[in-house]
Amino acid sequence: MVQSYLRHGPTQAFGLICSSSSNSLYDGKLAYVPALEDVLVWDMKKGQMLAMWHETGHRSEVTCICRSPQENIFAVGYADGSVRIWNNAFVSVIATFNGHQKSVTALAFDAQGARLASGSQDTDIIVWDVVAEAGLYRLRGHRNQITTIRFLSEPELPSTSTGSRSHMLLTTSKDTFMKLWDTSTQHCIQTIVAHRSEVSSLDIDPEKNFIFTGSSEGEVKAWKIDHEALSQGLVENEAGEVAKMIHLVTSLPLSSRHRVSQISFHPSQPYLAVQSHDRSIEVFRIRTEEEIRKKQARRKKRAKEKEKSKHKEKDMGDAVDDVMDVDQEINVIDLFTPYLVVRASAKVRSFDFGSKEAASKPGVQLFVALSSNALEVYNIPPPTKSKEETPEATRIFSVDLPGHRTDVRTLCLSADDQILASASNGSLKLWNLKTTTCIRTIDCGYAICSTFLPGDRHIAVGTKSGDMLIYDLASSTLMETVKAHSSTVWSLHVRPDEQILVSGSADKEVKFWEFERNVNSNDEVKKTLTLNHTKTLKMSDEVLSVRYSPNGKLLAVALLDSTVKIFYQDTLKFFLSLYGHKLPVLAMDISDDSKLIVTCSADKNVKIWGLDFGDCHKSIFAHEESVMQVFFERKSHYFWTVGKDKMLKYWDGDKFENIQKLDGHHSEIWALVVSNHANFVVTGSHDKSIRVWEKLDEPLFLEEERERELEQIYENGIADTLNRHDVSIVNNHEAEAQPSGETAAVTKQTSETLMAGERIMEALDLADAERTAFQEYEGKVAQAGSLEAAGLQPPPRNPILAAYDLEPEAYVLRVVEKISSAALHDALLVLPFDKVISLMRYLDLWAQKEWNISLVSRILFFLLKIHHHQIVANRVMRTALIPLRVHLRRSLRHEKDTIGYNLVALQHLRRRTEAERTAQFYEEEDFDEEKVRARIAEGKKRKRVSIKT
């Protein structure tokens, strides 16, 4: 019988406040921050996590977040090149866009939130229609990663204007260029060499007059937008030159010359913030022209006074007066004055102004997401009249307790699996595993290893400095610091009888410590625990790991010379030496029956040894990188390993088979701990997250698991082949010229689109077979006499169609409608030409019956564009296309009439409402025309009136 195992799956990820893979957003109350593959929503005031935007099965990191002008709508870009539109109110994905080959680096919505532009590391810009959930076109021209995108709209126009708003797109890239694109013609209309080095950031001021760009050399430049030239488009002047739409104005001086990673204008207040240093953000105040004129007048006055005090010749003084009287022209640089510097507590990843300002404190809120897994909000005070007080930003909120500042280096579990302790450089945290909340945070040194001590009331932590720290959990205090070793303590283990703790260190010593419980003589019984050093075992090399066997007879010691020495634990007499690893053994574990020892090493191998003779049962190439930790599951020979290759793997130690591979972490995994009841495992990583993997009830068969892995590789391989630039599915000759042009179609095959294409083909086959069978039956009935026809049985209906109770054409439409709008075009590209001909017949039927005309039109025009050459060359198609044209035209005319009628009705209702509102206002009691005029003359505000419907 085939052996089955139980599958493990990811259930929880915690310990992460924000990751540094993407920018963050803040609206004055809520912060939207990346957390590896998820987006977290934090209430900054309460320090609570309100929501987690997680899509099951999606493992790519978040690389970009952008808010839509429409409420609760956000676009999130991922490292696999996909863009998801999230609805914050329902915490669900509205649409998924696949078009980029590499990670998305920039996103921007237009003023209405109807279009989204995305830029990527693959140097392409794609404009998406958010409403229709489809890619409009791809813009090519940059030669390196896109860094920022902005839609450029004209300054606020009156609402009556019907001109196309925000049809210009501004992009910057690491190739030093800034490009201006006209989205109506889909071409680049101006390319500017913006900086000598990479253009790292860009923002447009709220008045839409200036563009500010920042480079990786720490330079900020201001550019003027010529709206007149923009509205005229590409027009030549007398000299035959095309008018430039963006002009360089000046450079903005910064206090540091580091990379300008972000430039941001406040949406409503006169502030500009620039981050060019790791830990600080410079805030500039934008002065009004009036303020600058006053300052110039003050300077003038001072100059005059100086002249008088010097008692120079009168004519000289007059000359100066004349010079000073001429008003100096106001430079752009004068508008921006350095106001203050916000200094964060760690390296800043991104910042954002709070758009909805809190009314509690005067000033502006600046939100900062730090690279050290923490969030902070600073208050920027409003400017004061007095010159003595220099404005200073104050920190008002911070979220830092639910996560470690640095890598999680060690994990340990209490005996009842209820409490998890995690330690990093600087802090030890205790977590309730049921609720995954952080219940204690205690300061500690650079922790390397840790263990719960007997009774689960104390924890011992071994540090890099060689100290052993004993913590009391109830009071969250450091009880004792034991100067255990002179170098790093690499490993701690408690003997199974819970009497002795052993520590192994880089100072080549293994030390044994006895637990001593002291009971205070006072009435209240207060137990304290101290460690007494009893024995020392000196080794020939640095000790990396120590383990007792569960039967309490043997002690295993792993050394830097790549060997493992095994001693009898009572006499410390040498028993076995296990050698075979090429690099040092980093961790090991002994099975519950004390028969097997498994060792993992920096040479990427795991070796399984017998403990009776020290023979190597099997050597397995386990991970692509160093294997960091290994643990046996309780009461079995199954074991877990983690490595620097970000993988967690589950093995059978008797059959030497890999049972399951689990990927979830985005960085090397340092720590692993297995539950005492074999229900779950917990891993801790360099990405600062702690993940729980639980045992499920679902059985797992090795052959099925291997097949699934191969299928996954095969599917990804097909999609990658189809997505290569040199292999195009498009049968058009235009496809050959596509990569070189500025614009291209938005296509990307994924396993989802391939499956959708297969579903359409299956539906067409099924429907064609059903229709053919019924046509044959009808033909026989027509040929036969009336008596014979009565005896003929109709063919049995297809079980699927019978179950849904649908006609064949309705079933095909149902299948096509279920395909997401974003994946439809790519799914249609997969269809071979004979299936396209078949689909055309159904399009004709749908048009005839007026079913989902917008979808029919969209599919038809796409197929005609793609297969134009075959359709023109194929005479068979003529018979199908002529009736289709007639039917579609009739249906579209009917749709147009309906929409036109509704539109006119709505406009009529609006005019009527406006007329009634105006009339009602004047018809208030005692409100004749003269009184109205008098009221207007007084200039008083009109009284609000309640409009009765």
ROGU-550405 format. One record per residue (C-alpha): x, y negated, z. Coordinates in steps of 0.2 Angstrom, whole numbers, padded with zeros to 4 digits, always signed. Each point is the difference from the previous one (the first is absolute). Example, Ala and Ser with C-alpha at 12.3 -4.5 7.8 and 13.67 -1.06 7.14 Angstrom:
BEGIN
+0062+0022+0039/+0006-0017-0003/
END
This chain:
BEGIN
+0000+0000+0000/+0006-0018-0004/+0005-0009+0015/-0009-0017+0003/+0005-0014+0010/-0009-0016+0006/+0002-0016-0009/+0006-0016+0009/-0006-0017-0006/+0004-0018+0005/-0013-0007+0013/+0007-0015+0008/+0014-0014-0004/+0003-0012+0014/+0014-0011+0007/+0000-0011-0015/-0005-0018+0001/+0006-0006-0017/+0013+0006-0013/+0011-0011-0010/-0005+0007-0017/-0012-0014-0004/-0006-0017+0004/-0014-0003+0013/-0015-0011+0001/-0008-0010+0014/-0017-0009+0000/+0001-0009+0017/-0006+0015+0010/+0003+0016-0009/+0017+0006-0007/+0000+0012-0015/+0017+0009+0001/+0008+0014-0009/+0004+0016+0009/+0009+0012-0012/-0015+0007-0011/-0013-0008+0010/-0006-0018+0004/-0004-0005+0018/-0011-0014+0005/+0005-0007+0017/-0010-0012+0011/+0015-0012+0005/-0008-0007+0015/-0006+0016+0008/+0015+0010-0007/-0012+0014-0006/+0000+0010-0016/-0017-0003-0007/+0002+0011-0016/+0011+0011-0010/-0002+0000-0019/+0005+0018-0004/-0003+0011-0015/+0001+0018+0003/+0013+0009-0010/+0009-0016-0006/+0018-0001+0006/+0008-0015-0009/+0006-0015+0010/-0010-0017+0000/+0011-0012-0010/-0011-0015-0002/-0016-0007+0008/-0011-0014-0008/-0016-0008+0006/-0014-0004-0013/-0010-0016+0000/-0015+0011+0003/-0003+0004+0018/+0006+0017+0007/+0009+0005-0016/+0018+0004-0001/+0012+0007-0013/+0014+0012+0007/+0014+0005-0011/+0010+0016+0003/+0017+0008-0004/-0007+0012-0012/-0006-0014-0011/-0018+0001+0004/-0011-0015+0006/-0015+0003+0011/-0014-0013+0003/-0006+0002+0018/-0016-0006+0008/+0005-0005+0018/-0019+0000+0006/-0002+0018-0004/+0018+0005+0001/-0001+0009-0017/+0008+0000-0017/-0011-0009-0013/+0012+0004-0015/+0017+0008-0004/+0011-0007-0014/+0014+0010-0008/+0011-0008-0012/+0017-0003+0007/+0014+0013-0001/+0009-0007+0015/-0005-0009+0016/-0011-0015+0000/+0010-0016+0006/-0012-0014-0003/-0019-0003+0000/-0011-0015-0004/-0019-0003-0002/-0007-0014-0011/-0011-0014+0008/-0016+0010-0001/+0008+0017+0005/-0006+0008-0016/+0017+0004-0007/+0015+0007+0008/+0018-0002-0006/+0013+0013+0006/+0019+0000-0003/+0012+0014+0003/+0017+0007+0001/-0002+0006-0018/+0000-0018-0006/-0018+0000-0006/-0015-0011+0004/-0017+0007-0001/-0016-0010+0001/-0015+0010+0006/-0018-0004-0001/-0006+0003+0018/-0019+0000-0004/+0001+0012-0015/+0014+0010+0009/+0011+0001-0015/+0017-0005-0006/-0001-0015-0012/+0018-0001-0007/+0018+0002+0005/+0012-0014-0002/+0019+0004-0004/+0014-0013+0000/+0009+0000+0016/+0016+0011+0001/+0000+0004+0019/-0012+0002+0015/-0014-0012+0001/+0001-0010+0016/-0016-0011+0000/-0015-0003-0010/-0013-0015+0001/-0015-0005-0010/+0002-0018-0005/-0017-0009+0000/-0002-0019-0004/-0004-0012+0015/-0018+0001+0006/-0011-0003-0015/-0018-0005+0001/-0011+0015+0001/-0009-0005-0016/+0016+0004-0010/-0001+0016-0010/+0018+0001-0005/+0009+0017+0004/+0007-0003+0018/+0017+0008+0005/+0005+0007-0017/+0018-0003+0003/+0011+0012+0010/+0017-0005+0008/+0013+0014+0003/+0017+0001+0008/+0012+0014-0001/+0018+0006+0006/+0006-0004-0018/+0001-0019+0005/-0015-0004-0011/-0016-0009+0003/-0013+0004-0013/-0017-0009-0004/-0012+0011-0009/-0016-0004-0009/-0013+0014+0005/-0012-0005-0014/+0013+0003-0014/+0010+0012+0011/+0017-0008-0004/+0014-0008+0009/-0001-0019-0004/+0015-0006+0011/+0016+0009+0007/+0010-0010+0012/+0017+0005+0007/-0005-0004+0018/+0016+0004+0009/+0017+0006-0002/-0004+0016+0010/-0016+0010+0003/-0016-0010+0003/-0006+0008+0016/-0016-0010+0004/-0012-0013-0006/-0015-0010+0005/-0012-0013-0007/-0005-0015+0011/-0019-0001+0004/-0002-0015-0012/+0007+0010-0014/+0013-0013-0005/+0016+0008+0006/+0008+0017-0001/+0014+0005+0013/+0012+0014-0004/+0013+0008+0011/+0015+0010-0006/+0011+0013+0008/+0014-0013+0002/-0010-0010+0012/-0005-0014-0012/-0018-0007-0001/-0006-0010-0015/-0015-0010-0003/-0009+0000-0017/-0014-0012-0007/-0014+0007-0009/-0006-0010-0015/-0018+0003+0000/-0003-0011-0016/+0012+0011-0010/-0008+0016+0008/-0017-0006-0006/+0006-0003-0018/+0009+0016-0002/+0015+0003-0011/+0001-0017-0010/+0015-0006-0009/+0005-0019+0002/+0008-0011-0014/+0017+0008+0002/-0007+0017-0003/+0002+0006+0018/-0013+0008+0010/-0005-0009+0016/+0007+0007+0016/-0014+0004+0013/+0011+0002+0015/+0014-0012+0004/+0014+0001+0013/-0002-0014+0013/+0013+0003+0014/+0008+0012+0012/-0005+0001+0018/+0014+0000+0013/+0000+0015+0013/+0009+0002+0016/+0007+0017-0005/+0006+0007-0017/-0007+0018+0002/-0013+0008-0012/-0016-0009-0001/-0012+0015+0003/-0016-0010+0002/-0008-0017-0004/-0017-0004+0006/-0012-0015+0000/-0013-0002+0013/-0017+0002-0009/-0007-0016+0008/+0012-0009+0012/+0016-0009-0007/+0013+0013+0004/+0013+0010-0010/+0009+0014+0008/+0016+0008-0007/+0009+0015+0006/+0018+0001-0005/+0008+0007+0016/-0002+0017+0007/-0008-0006+0017/-0007-0018-0003/-0013-0009-0011/+0002-0018-0005/-0016-0010+0001/-0001-0016-0011/-0014-0013+0003/-0007-0008-0016/-0001-0018+0003/-0013-0011-0009/+0006-0015-0011/-0007-0012+0013/+0012+0007+0013/+0015-0002-0012/-0005-0018-0005/+0000-0004+0019/+0017+0008+0002/+0007-0010-0014/-0007-0016+0007/+0008+0004+0017/+0017+0003-0009/-0002-0016-0009/-0004-0009+0017/+0016+0008+0008/+0011-0005-0015/-0006-0018+0002/+0003-0001+0018/+0018+0007-0003/+0003-0013-0012/-0006-0014+0012/+0011+0007+0014/+0016+0000-0011/-0004-0019-0004/+0007+0003-0018/-0002-0013-0013/-0018-0005-0004/+0000+0004-0018/+0007+0018+0003/-0015+0002+0012/-0012-0006-0013/+0007+0012-0013/-0002+0015+0012/-0018-0006+0004/-0004+0000-0019/+0007+0018-0002/-0009+0006+0015/-0017-0008-0005/+0000+0011-0015/-0010+0015+0005/+0010+0016-0001/-0008+0014-0011/-0005+0014+0011/+0009+0016-0004/-0007+0018+0002/+0014+0003+0013/-0007-0014+0011/-0017+0008+0002/+0008+0016+0008/+0008-0004+0017/+0008+0014+0011/-0012+0002+0015/+0006+0015+0010/+0007+0017+0000/-0009+0015+0006/+0012+0012+0008/-0006+0018+0001/+0006+0014+0012/+0006+0011-0014/+0002+0001-0019/-0015-0008-0009/-0007+0011-0014/-0014-0012-0005/-0011-0014+0007/-0017-0007-0004/-0010-0016+0006/-0016+0003+0009/-0013-0005-0013/-0015-0001+0013/+0008-0011+0013/-0005+0004+0018/-0008-0015+0009/+0007+0003+0017/+0018-0007-0003/+0004-0015-0011/+0013+0004-0013/+0003+0013-0013/+0002+0018+0002/+0014+0009-0008/+0000+0019+0000/+0016+0010-0001/+0002+0019-0004/+0017+0006+0006/+0011+0014-0007/+0002+0006+0018/-0018+0007+0000/-0008-0015+0009/-0012-0014-0004/+0000-0018+0007/-0010-0016-0002/+0007-0017+0003/-0009-0017+0002/+0007-0014-0010/-0005-0016+0010/-0007-0015-0010/+0012-0015-0002/+0001-0013+0014/+0003-0019+0000/+0014+0001+0013/+0018+0003-0007/+0007+0007+0016/-0010+0017-0001/+0007+0011-0013/-0014+0012-0006/+0003+0018+0005/-0010+0016-0005/-0007+0010+0014/-0004+0019-0001/-0018+0002+0005/-0003+0019-0005/+0011+0015-0003/-0003+0018-0003/+0015+0011+0005/-0005+0013+0013/-0008+0014-0011/+0016+0004-0009/+0019+0001+0002/+0012-0014-0006/+0013+0013-0007/+0000+0018-0006/-0009+0013+0010/+0015+0011+0005/-0007+0012+0012/-0017+0008+0005/-0006+0011+0014/-0017+0007+0006/-0007+0003+0017/-0004+0018+0005/-0018-0002-0003/+0002-0008-0017/-0009-0016+0006/+0014-0013+0001/+0013-0003-0013/+0016-0010+0004/+0010-0009-0014/+0016-0009+0002/+0010-0012-0011/+0014-0012+0002/-0007-0011+0013/-0017+0007+0006/-0008+0016+0006/-0019+0002-0004/-0013+0012+0007/-0015+0004-0011/-0016+0008+0003/-0001+0013-0014/-0019+0001+0000/-0003-0019-0003/+0018-0003-0007/+0001-0016+0011/+0016-0006+0008/-0003+0001+0019/+0017-0005+0006/+0015-0009-0007/+0016+0000+0010/+0017-0008-0004/+0015+0012-0003/+0017+0001-0008/+0003+0008-0017/-0009+0016+0002/+0006+0016-0009/-0009+0014+0009/-0013+0002+0013/-0010+0013+0010/-0014+0001+0012/+0006+0006+0017/-0009+0014+0010/-0017-0006+0006/-0002-0013-0014/+0002-0015+0011/+0017-0004-0005/+0010-0002-0017/+0018+0002-0003/+0008-0010-0014/+0018+0002-0007/+0007-0016-0007/+0014-0004-0012/+0011-0007+0014/+0000+0016+0009/-0012-0004+0014/-0015+0010+0005/-0015-0010+0005/-0014+0007+0011/-0017-0008-0001/-0015+0002+0011/-0015-0001-0011/-0013-0004+0013/+0008-0017+0005/+0009-0002-0017/+0017-0003+0008/+0017+0005-0002/+0004+0011+0015/+0018+0004-0003/+0014-0003-0012/+0012+0015+0000/+0017-0003-0007/+0000+0017-0008/+0013-0001-0014/+0013-0011-0007/-0007+0001-0017/-0017+0003-0009/-0012+0012+0008/-0006+0010-0015/-0011+0013+0008/-0010+0004+0016/-0009+0016+0004/-0009+0006+0016/+0003+0019+0005/-0016+0010-0002/-0001+0003+0019/+0000-0019+0002/+0014-0001+0012/+0015-0007-0011/+0002-0013-0013/+0014+0002-0012/+0008-0015-0010/+0012+0001-0015/+0010-0015-0005/+0013-0006-0013/+0013+0000+0014/+0002+0019-0002/-0009+0004+0016/-0016+0010+0004/-0006-0005+0018/-0013+0009+0011/-0011-0010+0011/-0011+0006+0014/-0017-0008+0004/-0002-0006+0018/-0017-0005+0006/+0000-0012+0015/-0015-0002+0011/-0001-0016+0010/-0002+0001+0018/-0014-0013+0000/-0018+0006+0002/-0003-0003-0018/+0008+0014-0010/+0011-0008-0014/+0010+0013-0010/+0015-0007-0009/+0011+0011-0011/+0019-0002-0001/+0013+0010-0010/+0015+0008+0008/+0015+0004-0011/+0005+0019+0003/+0011+0006-0014/+0009-0006-0015/+0004+0011-0015/+0015-0007-0011/-0001+0003-0018/+0013-0001-0014/-0010-0013-0010/-0014-0012+0001/-0017+0008+0005/-0015-0004-0011/-0013+0011+0007/-0004+0011+0015/-0014+0013+0002/-0005+0013+0013/-0007+0016-0006/-0019+0002+0007/+0005+0016+0010/+0012-0011+0009/+0016+0011-0003/+0009-0009-0014/+0006-0018-0003/+0004-0005-0018/+0011-0015-0004/+0003-0008-0017/+0016-0008-0004/+0007-0013-0012/+0011+0014-0008/-0016+0007-0008/-0001+0015+0012/-0012+0005+0013/+0007+0008+0016/-0011+0011+0011/+0003+0002+0019/-0008+0010+0014/-0008-0014+0009/+0003+0007+0018/+0019+0003-0001/+0003-0011-0016/+0010+0015-0007/+0002-0001-0019/-0012+0012-0009/-0001-0004-0019/+0006-0013-0013/-0011-0003-0015/+0010-0007-0015/-0005-0003-0018/-0006-0018-0001/+0011-0011-0011/-0005-0016+0010/-0004-0003+0018/-0016+0008+0007/-0012-0014+0005/-0013+0009+0009/-0005+0018+0005/-0014+0010+0008/-0003+0017+0008/-0016+0010-0003/-0012+0004+0015/+0006+0018+0000/+0018-0005+0000/+0004+0011-0015/+0003-0014-0013/+0010-0016+0000/-0002-0012-0015/+0013-0013-0003/-0002-0015-0012/+0015-0010-0007/+0006-0015-0009/+0004+0012-0014/-0019+0000-0004/-0001+0019+0005/-0010+0009+0013/+0007+0016+0007/-0009+0013+0009/+0010+0011+0012/-0003+0015+0011/+0004-0003+0018/+0005+0018+0004/+0015+0001-0011/+0002-0018-0008/-0003+0007-0017/-0007-0013-0013/-0017+0007-0006/-0002-0013-0014/+0007-0017-0006/-0013-0011-0008/+0003-0016-0010/-0014-0009+0009/+0001-0019-0004/+0007-0012-0013/+0009-0009+0013/+0007+0003+0018/-0012+0010+0011/-0003-0010+0016/-0011+0011+0011/-0006+0018+0002/-0013+0007+0012/-0008+0017+0002/-0019+0001+0002/-0005+0008+0016/-0002+0019+0001/+0005+0002-0018/+0014+0001-0012/-0006-0015-0011/+0010-0016+0001/+0000-0018-0005/+0014-0010-0008/+0001-0019-0004/+0013-0008-0011/+0007-0017-0006/-0010+0005-0017/-0016-0007+0009/-0007+0018+0000/-0007+0011+0014/+0000+0018-0004/-0008+0016+0008/+0010+0017-0001/-0003+0018+0004/+0015+0006+0009/-0003+0019-0003/-0004-0001-0019/+0012-0015-0003/-0014-0009-0010/-0005-0018-0001/-0018-0001+0005/-0004-0018-0002/+0008-0017-0005/-0007-0015+0007/+0005-0018-0006/-0007-0015+0008/+0015-0010+0007/+0008-0013-0011/+0017+0001+0008/+0012+0013+0008/-0008+0009+0014/+0010+0000+0016/-0011+0008+0013/-0011+0015+0001/-0010+0008+0015/-0011+0015-0001/-0016+0002+0011/+0002+0012+0015/-0017+0008-0006/+0006+0001-0018/-0015-0011-0006/+0010-0014-0008/+0017-0008-0003/+0005-0018+0002/+0014-0009-0011/+0009-0016+0002/+0009-0009-0013/+0011-0015-0006/-0016-0008-0007/-0005-0003+0018/-0016+0011-0001/-0005+0015+0010/-0010+0013-0009/-0010+0015+0007/-0003+0015-0010/-0014+0012+0006/-0003+0018-0003/-0016+0002-0010/-0012+0015-0001/+0003+0001-0018/+0010+0016-0005/+0016-0002-0011/+0006+0013-0012/+0018-0002-0006/-0003+0005-0018/-0014-0013-0001/+0010-0013+0008/+0015+0003-0013/-0013+0000-0015/-0007-0017+0007/+0017-0007+0001/+0004+0005-0018/-0016-0006-0007/+0003-0017+0008/+0018-0001-0008/-0008+0005-0017/-0014-0013+0001/+0012-0014+0005/+0012+0006-0014/-0014-0001-0013/-0005-0018+0006/+0018-0006+0000/+0003+0007-0018/-0016-0009-0006/+0005-0016+0009/+0017-0001-0009/+0002-0015-0011/+0006+0010-0015/-0014+0013+0001/-0017-0009-0003/-0017+0009-0002/-0006-0014-0010/-0001+0006-0018/+0001-0017-0006/+0015-0007-0010/-0002-0015+0012/+0006+0011+0014/+0018+0000-0007/+0001-0019+0001/-0008-0001+0017/+0015+0000+0012/+0009-0014-0010/-0015-0012+0000/-0005-0012+0013/-0017+0008+0004/-0005+0018+0001/-0014+0011+0005/-0002+0005+0018/+0002+0019+0000/+0007+0012+0013/-0004+0019+0001/-0002+0007+0018/-0006+0017+0005/-0017-0008+0003/-0002-0007-0018/+0006+0017-0007/-0013+0009+0011/-0013-0013-0006/+0004+0004-0018/-0002+0018+0003/-0017-0002+0008/-0006-0010-0016/+0006+0014-0011/-0008+0014+0011/-0016-0010+0000/+0000-0003-0019/+0004+0019-0003/-0015+0005+0011/-0012-0013-0008/+0005+0005-0018/-0002+0018+0004/-0018-0003+0007/-0005-0011-0014/+0006+0012-0013/-0009+0015+0008/-0016-0010+0000/+0002-0006-0018/+0002+0018-0005/-0016+0005+0009/-0010-0015-0007/+0007+0005-0018/-0006+0018+0003/-0017-0006+0006/-0002-0011-0015/+0004+0015-0012/-0011+0013+0008/-0018+0001-0001/-0012-0006+0014/-0002+0018+0007/+0019+0003+0000/+0004-0017+0007/-0012+0003+0015/+0010+0016+0004/+0017-0009-0001/+0008-0003+0017/+0009-0017+0002/+0019+0002+0005/+0003+0000+0019/+0006-0017+0006/+0017-0003+0006/+0000+0003+0019/+0008-0017+0004/-0012-0010-0011/-0014+0010+0008/+0006-0004+0017/+0001-0018-0003/-0016+0001-0011/+0008-0011-0014/+0001+0000-0018/+0017+0003-0008/+0002-0019-0005/-0005-0006+0017/+0012+0012+0008/+0015-0007-0010/-0005-0017+0005/-0001+0005+0018/+0018+0007-0001/+0007-0016-0009/-0009-0012+0012/+0008+0009+0015/+0018-0004-0006/+0006-0016+0008/+0000-0015-0011/+0019-0003+0002/+0004+0018-0005/-0012+0001-0015/+0011-0007-0014/+0014+0012+0005/-0012+0015+0001/-0006-0004-0018/+0018-0001-0006/+0002+0019+0005/-0014+0006-0012/+0005+0008-0016/-0008-0007-0016/-0013+0014-0002/-0006-0004+0017/-0001-0018-0005/-0011+0004-0014/-0011+0010+0011/-0001-0014+0013/-0005-0012-0014/-0016+0010-0003/-0005-0002+0018/+0004-0019+0000/-0013-0001-0014/-0013+0010+0010/+0003-0011+0015/-0001-0016-0010/-0016+0006-0008/-0008+0003+0018/+0008-0016+0007/+0009+0009+0013/+0014-0010+0009/+0004-0011-0015/+0015-0009+0007/+0009+0016+0003/-0005+0007-0017/+0007-0016-0008/+0016+0000+0010/+0004+0018-0004/-0005-0002-0019/+0011-0015-0002/+0015+0008+0009/-0001+0016-0011/-0002-0011-0016/+0016-0010+0005/+0010+0016+0004/-0005+0012-0014/-0002-0013-0013/+0011+0008-0013/-0008+0017+0001/-0018-0007+0000/+0003-0010-0015/+0008+0015-0009/-0013+0012+0005/-0016+0000-0010/-0010+0011+0012/+0000-0014+0012/-0010-0011-0012/-0016+0010+0003/+0002-0002+0019/+0005-0019+0000/-0013-0007-0011/-0015+0005+0011/+0010-0004+0016/+0002-0018-0007/-0018-0002-0002/-0005+0007+0016/+0013-0009+0010/-0004-0017-0008/-0018+0002+0004/+0004+0005+0018/+0012-0014+0002/-0013-0013-0007/-0012+0006+0013/+0012-0001+0014/+0005-0018-0006/-0018-0005+0000/-0003+0006+0017/+0015-0009+0007/-0004-0016-0009/-0018+0000+0006/+0006+0003+0018/+0013-0013-0001/-0013-0013-0006/-0012+0005+0014/+0014-0003+0013/+0005-0017-0007/-0018-0005+0000/-0002+0005+0018/+0016-0009+0005/-0007-0016-0009/-0017+0002+0009/+0008+0002+0017/+0011-0016-0003/-0015-0010-0006/-0010+0005+0015/+0014-0003+0013/+0002-0018-0007/-0018-0004-0001/-0002+0007+0018/+0014-0012+0006/-0009-0015-0007/-0017+0005+0006/+0004-0001+0018/-0013-0010+0010/+0002-0019-0002/+0014+0002-0012/-0004-0012-0015/+0013-0006-0013/+0005-0016+0009/+0004+0009+0016/+0010+0012-0009/+0010-0014-0009/+0002-0009+0017/+0006+0016+0008/+0013+0003-0014/+0006-0018+0001/+0003+0002+0019/+0012+0015-0005/-0007+0011+0013/+0000+0019-0001/-0016+0008-0007/-0010+0009+0012/+0000+0019-0001/-0017+0007-0005/-0006+0018+0001/-0005+0006-0017/-0016+0009+0001/-0001+0014-0013/
END
